[in-house]
Amino acid sequence: MDISATVFKAECLKLMDEIARTREPIVITKHGRPVAQLVPVPARARTLFGYMKGTVKITGDIVAPIAAEWSAHSGEEDELYTIAPGRSRRRTAKPK
């Protein structure tokens, strides 16, 4: 909907209520040229839980085991997980 600035100025509150109800933006014109747009505030999710519902598509069986062997099971990458010489995994207590 296009509306002139003069009409918008006179009926601003009524137009804001209409936008909130219809969720349709209004273009405000000045001398026939668009100068501003009044749009409804986007609705916010009440909670974060479930806000991505419907955005993931599952293809295939996600529960059945896969045929590929994991490197952690085969030991192919054991050298990546060794401790550097002189370092210990144990934490020592700080003296009091």
N, CA, C and O atoms as a printed pandas DataFrame, in Angstrom:
     atom_number atom_name residue_name chain_id  residue_number  x_coord  y_coord  z_coord
0              1         N          MET        A               1    0.850   -1.156    0.000
1              2        CA          MET        A               1    0.000    0.000    0.000
2              3         C          MET        A               1    0.905    1.232    0.000
3              4         O          MET        A               1    1.854    1.296    0.781
4              5         N          ASP        A               2    0.631    2.187   -0.844
5              6        CA          ASP        A               2    1.339    3.460   -0.892
6              7         C          ASP        A               2    0.466    4.535   -0.271
7              8         O          ASP        A               2   -0.747    4.557   -0.477
8              9         N          ILE        A               3    1.089    5.429    0.490
9             10        CA          ILE        A               3    0.346    6.497    1.146
10            11         C          ILE        A               3    1.222    7.748    1.166
11            12         O          ILE        A               3    2.439    7.655    1.327
12            13         N          SER        A               4    0.618    8.885    1.007
13            14        CA          SER        A               4    1.393   10.128    0.998
14            15         C          SER        A               4    1.817   10.487    2.425
15            16         O          SER        A               4    1.202   10.056    3.401
16            17         N          ALA        A               5    2.870   11.279    2.519
17            18        CA          ALA        A               5    3.385   11.686    3.823
18            19         C          ALA        A               5    2.353   12.494    4.593
19            20         O          ALA        A               5    2.273   12.388    5.817
20            21         N          THR        A               6    1.564   13.299    3.897
21            22        CA          THR        A               6    0.540   14.113    4.554
22            23         C          THR        A               6   -0.513   13.236    5.215
23            24         O          THR        A               6   -0.894   13.468    6.363
24            25         N          VAL        A               7   -0.980   12.233    4.491
25            26        CA          VAL        A               7   -1.980   11.304    5.039
26            27         C          VAL        A               7   -1.364   10.485    6.168
27            28         O          VAL        A               7   -2.007   10.242    7.189
28            29         N          PHE        A               8   -0.117   10.062    5.980
29            30        CA          PHE        A               8    0.547    9.285    7.025
30            31         C          PHE        A               8    0.656   10.093    8.313
31            32         O          PHE        A               8    0.420    9.572    9.403
32            33         N          LYS        A               9    1.011   11.361    8.183
33            34        CA          LYS        A               9    1.151   12.227    9.350
34            35         C          LYS        A               9   -0.182   12.356   10.103
35            36         O          LYS        A               9   -0.208   12.353   11.333
36            37         N          ALA        A              10   -1.271   12.468    9.362
37            38        CA          ALA        A              10   -2.589   12.634    9.980
38            39         C          ALA        A              10   -3.113   11.340   10.603
39            40         O          ALA        A              10   -3.835   11.385   11.599
40            41         N          GLU        A              11   -2.757   10.190   10.028
41            42        CA          GLU        A              11   -3.330    8.917   10.465
42            43         C          GLU        A              11   -2.282    7.916   10.939
43            44         O          GLU        A              11   -2.477    6.706   10.820
44            45         N          CYS        A              12   -1.194    8.407   11.466
45            46        CA          CYS        A              12   -0.061    7.561   11.832
46            47         C          CYS        A              12   -0.450    6.418   12.777
47            48         O          CYS        A              12   -0.144    5.262   12.486
48            49         N          LEU        A              13   -1.103    6.707   13.877
49            50        CA          LEU        A              13   -1.430    5.671   14.861
50            51         C          LEU        A              13   -2.386    4.627   14.308
51            52         O          LEU        A              13   -2.246    3.435   14.584
52            53         N          LYS        A              14   -3.355    5.079   13.527
53            54        CA          LYS        A              14   -4.300    4.139   12.912
54            55         C          LYS        A              14   -3.565    3.221   11.929
55            56         O          LYS        A              14   -3.836    2.021   11.885
56            57         N          LEU        A              15   -2.642    3.775   11.145
57            58        CA          LEU        A              15   -1.881    2.977   10.179
58            59         C          LEU        A              15   -0.958    1.982   10.890
59            60         O          LEU        A              15   -0.778    0.860   10.416
60            61         N          MET        A              16   -0.381    2.378   12.005
61            62        CA          MET        A              16    0.459    1.448   12.766
62            63         C          MET        A              16   -0.357    0.268   13.287
63            64         O          MET        A              16    0.113   -0.869   13.268
64            65         N          ASP        A              17   -1.566    0.531   13.748
65            66        CA          ASP        A              17   -2.443   -0.553   14.191
66            67         C          ASP        A              17   -2.806   -1.478   13.042
67            68         O          ASP        A              17   -2.866   -2.695   13.217
68            69         N          GLU        A              18   -3.050   -0.904   11.861
69            70        CA          GLU        A              18   -3.388   -1.703   10.686
70            71         C          GLU        A              18   -2.222   -2.598   10.269
71            72         O          GLU        A              18   -2.425   -3.754    9.898
72            73         N          ILE        A              19   -1.012   -2.068   10.329
73            74        CA          ILE        A              19    0.169   -2.870    9.983
74            75         C          ILE        A              19    0.344   -4.013   10.969
75            76         O          ILE        A              19    0.672   -5.131   10.573
76            77         N          ALA        A              20    0.129   -3.742   12.237
77            78        CA          ALA        A              20    0.245   -4.797   13.246
78            79         C          ALA        A              20   -0.790   -5.893   13.011
79            80         O          ALA        A              20   -0.515   -7.070   13.245
80            81         N          ARG        A              21   -1.966   -5.512   12.552
81            82        CA          ARG        A              21   -3.035   -6.487   12.318
82            83         C          ARG        A              21   -2.821   -7.265   11.020
83            84         O          ARG        A              21   -2.944   -8.490   11.012
84            85         N          THR        A              22   -2.502   -6.567    9.916
85            86        CA          THR        A              22   -2.414   -7.216    8.602
86            87         C          THR        A              22   -1.028   -7.739    8.265
87            88         O          THR        A              22   -0.886   -8.594    7.390
88            89         N          ARG        A              23    0.028   -7.223    8.969
89            90        CA          ARG        A              23    1.419   -7.611    8.710
90            91         C          ARG        A              23    1.882   -7.207    7.306
91            92         O          ARG        A              23    2.848   -7.768    6.790
92            93         N          GLU        A              24    1.197   -6.237    6.684
93            94        CA          GLU        A              24    1.560   -5.743    5.349
94            95         C          GLU        A              24    2.282   -4.404    5.484
95            96         O          GLU        A              24    1.814   -3.532    6.216
96            97         N          PRO        A              25    3.413   -4.218    4.794
97            98        CA          PRO        A              25    4.132   -2.949    4.878
98            99         C          PRO        A              25    3.420   -1.819    4.124
99           100         O          PRO        A              25    2.627   -2.061    3.215
100          101         N          ILE        A              26    3.722   -0.587    4.525
101          102        CA          ILE        A              26    3.167    0.600    3.863
102          103         C          ILE        A              26    4.344    1.436    3.359
103          104         O          ILE        A              26    5.289    1.691    4.105
104          105         N          VAL        A              27    4.286    1.858    2.107
105          106        CA          VAL        A              27    5.302    2.737    1.528
106          107         C          VAL        A              27    4.800    4.165    1.651
107          108         O          VAL        A              27    3.690    4.476    1.217
108          109         N          ILE        A              28    5.608    5.032    2.237
109          110        CA          ILE        A              28    5.243    6.437    2.420
110          111         C          ILE        A              28    5.900    7.236    1.295
111          112         O          ILE        A              28    7.107    7.145    1.070
112          113         N          THR        A              29    5.085    8.013    0.602
113          114        CA          THR        A              29    5.588    8.764   -0.552
114          115         C          THR        A              29    5.560   10.257   -0.272
115          116         O          THR        A              29    4.781   10.747    0.545
116          117         N          LYS        A              30    6.431   10.958   -0.975
117          118        CA          LYS        A              30    6.469   12.415   -0.903
118          119         C          LYS        A              30    6.550   12.913   -2.335
119          120         O          LYS        A              30    7.523   12.650   -3.040
120          121         N          HIS        A              31    5.526   13.631   -2.756
121          122        CA          HIS        A              31    5.410   14.109   -4.143
122          123         C          HIS        A              31    5.438   12.932   -5.129
123          124         O          HIS        A              31    5.999   13.041   -6.219
124          125         N          GLY        A              32    4.830   11.815   -4.735
125          126        CA          GLY        A              32    4.717   10.660   -5.618
126          127         C          GLY        A              32    5.932    9.740   -5.626
127          128         O          GLY        A              32    5.902    8.700   -6.283
128          129         N          ARG        A              33    7.002   10.095   -4.912
129          130        CA          ARG        A              33    8.207    9.249   -4.877
130          131         C          ARG        A              33    8.307    8.556   -3.518
131          132         O          ARG        A              33    8.106    9.198   -2.488
132          133         N          PRO        A              34    8.612    7.268   -3.498
133          134        CA          PRO        A              34    8.750    6.551   -2.226
134          135         C          PRO        A              34    9.937    7.097   -1.428
135          136         O          PRO        A              34   11.030    7.258   -1.972
136          137         N          VAL        A              35    9.726    7.377   -0.155
137          138        CA          VAL        A              35   10.803    7.875    0.695
138          139         C          VAL        A              35   11.023    7.022    1.944
139          140         O          VAL        A              35   12.107    7.050    2.526
140          141         N          ALA        A              36   10.026    6.279    2.351
141          142        CA          ALA        A              36   10.164    5.441    3.550
142          143         C          ALA        A              36    9.193    4.273    3.461
143          144         O          ALA        A              36    8.241    4.273    2.680
144          145         N          GLN        A              37    9.473    3.288    4.286
145          146        CA          GLN        A              37    8.600    2.123    4.343
146          147         C          GLN        A              37    8.363    1.785    5.806
147          148         O          GLN        A              37    9.307    1.697    6.591
148          149         N          LEU        A              38    7.123    1.601    6.163
149          150        CA          LEU        A              38    6.747    1.207    7.517
150          151         C          LEU        A              38    6.384   -0.271    7.465
151          152         O          LEU        A              38    5.431   -0.667    6.793
152          153         N          VAL        A              39    7.163   -1.085    8.190
153          154        CA          VAL        A              39    6.968   -2.539    8.144
154          155         C          VAL        A              39    6.701   -3.063    9.547
155          156         O          VAL        A              39    7.107   -2.440   10.528
156          157         N          PRO        A              40    6.021   -4.204    9.654
157          158        CA          PRO        A              40    5.780   -4.784   10.977
158          159         C          PRO        A              40    7.067   -5.358   11.558
159          160         O          PRO        A              40    7.958   -5.785   10.823
160          161         N          VAL        A              41    7.151   -5.362   12.856
161          162        CA          VAL        A              41    8.294   -5.963   13.543
162          163         C          VAL        A              41    8.195   -7.471   13.367
163          164         O          VAL        A              41    7.120   -8.040   13.559
164          165         N          PRO        A              42    9.308   -8.140   12.999
165          166        CA          PRO        A              42    9.250   -9.593   12.831
166          167         C          PRO        A              42    8.892  -10.290   14.138
167          168         O          PRO        A              42    9.341   -9.891   15.213
168          169         N          ALA        A              43    8.093  -11.314   14.031
169          170        CA          ALA        A              43    7.693  -12.078   15.218
170          171         C          ALA        A              43    8.903  -12.831   15.748
171          172         O          ALA        A              43    9.670  -13.410   14.978
172          173         N          ARG        A              44    9.069  -12.820   17.056
173          174        CA          ARG        A              44   10.172  -13.534   17.680
174          175         C          ARG        A              44    9.676  -14.852   18.240
175          176         O          ARG        A              44    8.528  -14.982   18.665
176          177         N          ALA        A              45   10.567  -15.820   18.227
177          178        CA          ALA        A              45   10.232  -17.105   18.828
178          179         C          ALA        A              45   10.123  -16.933   20.340
179          180         O          ALA        A              45   10.887  -16.171   20.932
180          181         N          ARG        A              46    9.206  -17.614   20.955
181          182        CA          ARG        A              46    9.033  -17.496   22.402
182          183         C          ARG        A              46   10.223  -18.075   23.153
183          184         O          ARG        A              46   10.676  -17.507   24.147
184          185         N          THR        A              47   10.726  -19.210   22.671
185          186        CA          THR        A              47   11.904  -19.813   23.278
186          187         C          THR        A              47   12.831  -20.267   22.173
187          188         O          THR        A              47   12.432  -20.338   21.011
188          189         N          LEU        A              48   14.053  -20.570   22.523
189          190        CA          LEU        A              48   14.999  -21.088   21.547
190          191         C          LEU        A              48   14.730  -22.559   21.245
191          192         O          LEU        A              48   15.120  -23.059   20.190
192          193         N          PHE        A              49   14.072  -23.245   22.158
193          194        CA          PHE        A              49   13.797  -24.657   21.958
194          195         C          PHE        A              49   12.878  -24.844   20.755
195          196         O          PHE        A              49   11.751  -24.348   20.748
196          197         N          GLY        A              50   13.349  -25.546   19.755
197          198        CA          GLY        A              50   12.547  -25.865   18.587
198          199         C          GLY        A              50   12.512  -24.799   17.517
199          200         O          GLY        A              50   11.736  -24.922   16.570
200          201         N          TYR        A              51   13.332  -23.742   17.627
201          202        CA          TYR        A              51   13.237  -22.683   16.626
202          203         C          TYR        A              51   13.745  -23.112   15.261
203          204         O          TYR        A              51   13.440  -22.455   14.266
204          205         N          MET        A              52   14.512  -24.199   15.181
205          206        CA          MET        A              52   15.009  -24.681   13.891
206          207         C          MET        A              52   14.200  -25.869   13.360
207          208         O          MET        A              52   14.618  -26.539   12.416
208          209         N          LYS        A              53   13.067  -26.119   13.961
209          210        CA          LYS        A              53   12.231  -27.236   13.551
210          211         C          LYS        A              53   11.910  -27.130   12.063
211          212         O          LYS        A              53   11.499  -26.078   11.573
212          213         N          GLY        A              54   12.105  -28.236   11.360
213          214        CA          GLY        A              54   11.805  -28.281    9.931
214          215         C          GLY        A              54   12.940  -27.819    9.035
215          216         O          GLY        A              54   12.757  -27.730    7.821
216          217         N          THR        A              55   14.119  -27.518    9.598
217          218        CA          THR        A              55   15.225  -27.045    8.776
218          219         C          THR        A              55   16.210  -28.144    8.407
219          220         O          THR        A              55   17.114  -27.910    7.605
220          221         N          VAL        A              56   16.056  -29.339    8.973
221          222        CA          VAL        A              56   16.972  -30.445    8.708
222          223         C          VAL        A              56   16.227  -31.554    7.989
223          224         O          VAL        A              56   15.097  -31.894    8.339
224          225         N          LYS        A              57   16.873  -32.108    6.986
225          226        CA          LYS        A              57   16.269  -33.223    6.259
226          227         C          LYS        A              57   17.134  -34.458    6.489
227          228         O          LYS        A              57   18.326  -34.452    6.182
228          229         N          ILE        A              58   16.535  -35.511    7.028
229          230        CA          ILE        A              58   17.246  -36.754    7.301
230          231         C          ILE        A              58   17.056  -37.680    6.114
231          232         O          ILE        A              58   15.930  -37.987    5.721
232          233         N          THR        A              59   18.174  -38.122    5.548
233          234        CA          THR        A              59   18.110  -39.072    4.443
234          235         C          THR        A              59   18.820  -40.342    4.871
235          236         O          THR        A              59   19.952  -40.285    5.350
236          237         N          GLY        A              60   18.195  -41.449    4.712
237          238        CA          GLY        A              60   18.787  -42.719    5.085
238          239         C          GLY        A              60   18.556  -43.062    6.544
239          240         O          GLY        A              60   17.803  -42.387    7.247
240          241         N          ASP        A              61   19.214  -44.123    6.988
241          242        CA          ASP        A              61   19.071  -44.623    8.351
242          243         C          ASP        A              61   20.154  -44.003    9.217
243          244         O          ASP        A              61   21.339  -44.245    8.989
244          245         N          ILE        A              62   19.768  -43.207   10.207
245          246        CA          ILE        A              62   20.759  -42.545   11.057
246          247         C          ILE        A              62   21.088  -43.367   12.301
247          248         O          ILE        A              62   21.930  -42.957   13.099
248          249         N          VAL        A              63   20.450  -44.505   12.478
249          250        CA          VAL        A              63   20.661  -45.319   13.664
250          251         C          VAL        A              63   21.567  -46.518   13.382
251          252         O          VAL        A              63   22.325  -46.932   14.259
252          253         N          ALA        A              64   21.503  -47.072   12.196
253          254        CA          ALA        A              64   22.271  -48.266   11.866
254          255         C          ALA        A              64   23.764  -47.945   11.816
255          256         O          ALA        A              64   24.145  -46.843   11.423
256          257         N          PRO        A              65   24.608  -48.891   12.207
257          258        CA          PRO        A              65   26.061  -48.651   12.144
258          259         C          PRO        A              65   26.530  -48.516   10.697
259          260         O          PRO        A              65   25.924  -49.064    9.777
260          261         N          ILE        A              66   27.623  -47.775   10.520
261          262        CA          ILE        A              66   28.169  -47.594    9.179
262          263         C          ILE        A              66   29.253  -48.632    8.927
263          264         O          ILE        A              66   29.777  -49.217    9.875
264          265         N          ALA        A              67   29.593  -48.866    7.683
265          266        CA          ALA        A              67   30.564  -49.895    7.338
266          267         C          ALA        A              67   32.001  -49.403    7.465
267          268         O          ALA        A              67   32.916  -50.223    7.547
268          269         N          ALA        A              68   32.228  -48.103    7.485
269          270        CA          ALA        A              68   33.583  -47.562    7.561
270          271         C          ALA        A              68   34.202  -47.825    8.931
271          272         O          ALA        A              68   33.527  -47.759    9.958
272          273         N          GLU        A              69   35.518  -48.130    8.925
273          274        CA          GLU        A              69   36.217  -48.371   10.183
274          275         C          GLU        A              69   36.767  -47.040   10.688
275          276         O          GLU        A              69   37.319  -46.255    9.917
276          277         N          TRP        A              70   36.617  -46.798   11.954
277          278        CA          TRP        A              70   37.083  -45.550   12.533
278          279         C          TRP        A              70   38.588  -45.633   12.774
279          280         O          TRP        A              70   39.110  -46.682   13.149
280          281         N          SER        A              71   39.269  -44.528   12.557
281          282        CA          SER        A              71   40.717  -44.519   12.772
282          283         C          SER        A              71   41.047  -44.701   14.258
283          284         O          SER        A              71   42.104  -45.237   14.589
284          285         N          ALA        A              72   40.175  -44.272   15.137
285          286        CA          ALA        A              72   40.410  -44.462   16.571
286          287         C          ALA        A              72   40.373  -45.939   16.922
287          288         O          ALA        A              72   41.071  -46.375   17.838
288          289         N          HIS        A              73   39.582  -46.703   16.219
289          290        CA          HIS        A              73   39.469  -48.137   16.476
290          291         C          HIS        A              73   40.618  -48.891   15.818
291          292         O          HIS        A              73   41.119  -49.863   16.383
292          293         N          SER        A              74   41.043  -48.461   14.635
293          294        CA          SER        A              74   42.098  -49.170   13.912
294          295         C          SER        A              74   43.493  -48.783   14.392
295          296         O          SER        A              74   44.439  -49.539   14.174
296          297         N          GLY        A              75   43.649  -47.628   15.038
297          298        CA          GLY        A              75   44.949  -47.204   15.537
298          299         C          GLY        A              75   45.775  -46.461   14.513
299          300         O          GLY        A              75   46.965  -46.240   14.741
300          301         N          GLU        A              76   45.190  -46.063   13.384
301          302        CA          GLU        A              76   45.940  -45.380   12.328
302          303         C          GLU        A              76   46.451  -44.010   12.757
303          304         O          GLU        A              76   47.478  -43.562   12.247
304          305         N          GLU        A              77   45.782  -43.342   13.659
305          306        CA          GLU        A              77   46.163  -41.985   14.028
306          307         C          GLU        A              77   46.665  -41.894   15.464
307          308         O          GLU        A              77   46.559  -40.837   16.087
308          309         N          ASP        A              78   47.205  -42.974   15.995
309          310        CA          ASP        A              78   47.662  -42.967   17.381
310          311         C          ASP        A              78   48.770  -41.951   17.621
311          312         O          ASP        A              78   48.876  -41.404   18.718
312          313         N          GLU        A              79   49.592  -41.692   16.616
313          314        CA          GLU        A              79   50.692  -40.737   16.793
314          315         C          GLU        A              79   50.187  -39.315   17.034
315          316         O          GLU        A              79   50.925  -38.477   17.552
316          317         N          LEU        A              80   48.956  -39.043   16.670
317          318        CA          LEU        A              80   48.400  -37.709   16.893
318          319         C          LEU        A              80   48.024  -37.487   18.353
319          320         O          LEU        A              80   47.853  -36.349   18.790
320          321         N          TYR        A              81   47.897  -38.561   19.092
321          322        CA          TYR        A              81   47.416  -38.454   20.466
322          323         C          TYR        A              81   48.468  -38.831   21.499
323          324         O          TYR        A              81   48.115  -39.167   22.629
324          325         N          THR        A              82   49.747  -38.784   21.146
325          326        CA          THR        A              82   50.795  -39.095   22.104
326          327         C          THR        A              82   51.149  -37.850   22.906
327          328         O          THR        A              82   50.911  -36.724   22.469
328          329         N          ILE        A              83   51.712  -38.068   24.068
329          330        CA          ILE        A              83   52.094  -36.963   24.937
330          331         C          ILE        A              83   53.528  -36.579   24.619
331          332         O          ILE        A              83   54.386  -37.448   24.461
332          333         N          ALA        A              84   53.791  -35.287   24.525
333          334        CA          ALA        A              84   55.137  -34.804   24.230
334          335         C          ALA        A              84   56.081  -35.203   25.359
335          336         O          ALA        A              84   55.664  -35.263   26.516
336          337         N          PRO        A              85   57.359  -35.479   25.041
337          338        CA          PRO        A              85   58.318  -35.868   26.086
338          339         C          PRO        A              85   58.447  -34.766   27.139
339          340         O          PRO        A              85   58.458  -33.578   26.816
340          341         N          GLY        A              86   58.542  -35.176   28.382
341          342        CA          GLY        A              86   58.699  -34.229   29.472
342          343         C          GLY        A              86   57.390  -33.666   30.000
343          344         O          GLY        A              86   57.396  -32.908   30.970
344          345         N          ARG        A              87   56.295  -34.011   29.398
345          346        CA          ARG        A              87   54.996  -33.514   29.853
346          347         C          ARG        A              87   54.218  -34.668   30.445
347          348         O          ARG        A              87   54.358  -35.811   30.009
348          349         N          SER        A              88   53.422  -34.382   31.410
349          350        CA          SER        A              88   52.635  -35.405   32.077
350          351         C          SER        A              88   51.170  -35.024   32.016
351          352         O          SER        A              88   50.828  -33.841   31.986
352          353         N          ARG        A              89   50.322  -36.006   31.998
353          354        CA          ARG        A              89   48.879  -35.747   32.002
354          355         C          ARG        A              89   48.397  -35.439   33.407
355          356         O          ARG        A              89   47.355  -34.805   33.570
356          357         N          ARG        A              90   49.119  -35.864   34.411
357          358        CA          ARG        A              90   48.697  -35.667   35.787
358          359         C          ARG        A              90   48.850  -34.202   36.182
359          360         O          ARG        A              90   49.805  -33.525   35.801
360          361         N          ARG        A              91   47.897  -33.753   36.939
361          362        CA          ARG        A              91   47.998  -32.410   37.490
362          363         C          ARG        A              91   48.605  -32.516   38.871
363          364         O          ARG        A              91   48.269  -33.406   39.652
364          365         N          THR        A              92   49.483  -31.614   39.150
365          366        CA          THR        A              92   50.080  -31.617   40.480
366          367         C          THR        A              92   49.399  -30.544   41.322
367          368         O          THR        A              92   49.003  -29.493   40.819
368          369         N          ALA        A              93   49.274  -30.829   42.588
369          370        CA          ALA        A              93   48.641  -29.878   43.491
370          371         C          ALA        A              93   49.582  -28.716   43.737
371          372         O          ALA        A              93   50.790  -28.905   43.882
372          373         N          LYS        A              94   49.033  -27.526   43.783
373          374        CA          LYS        A              94   49.843  -26.347   44.067
374          375         C          LYS        A              94   50.177  -26.331   45.548
375          376         O          LYS        A              94   49.325  -26.651   46.378
376          377         N          PRO        A              95   51.415  -25.961   45.895
377          378        CA          PRO        A              95   51.758  -25.876   47.324
378          379         C          PRO        A              95   50.982  -24.731   47.983
379          380         O          PRO        A              95   50.731  -23.692   47.372
380          381         N          LYS        A              96   50.617  -24.951   49.229
381          382        CA          LYS        A              96   49.831  -23.952   49.960
382          383         C          LYS        A              96   50.707  -22.969   50.670
383          384         O          LYS        A              96   50.205  -22.061   51.333
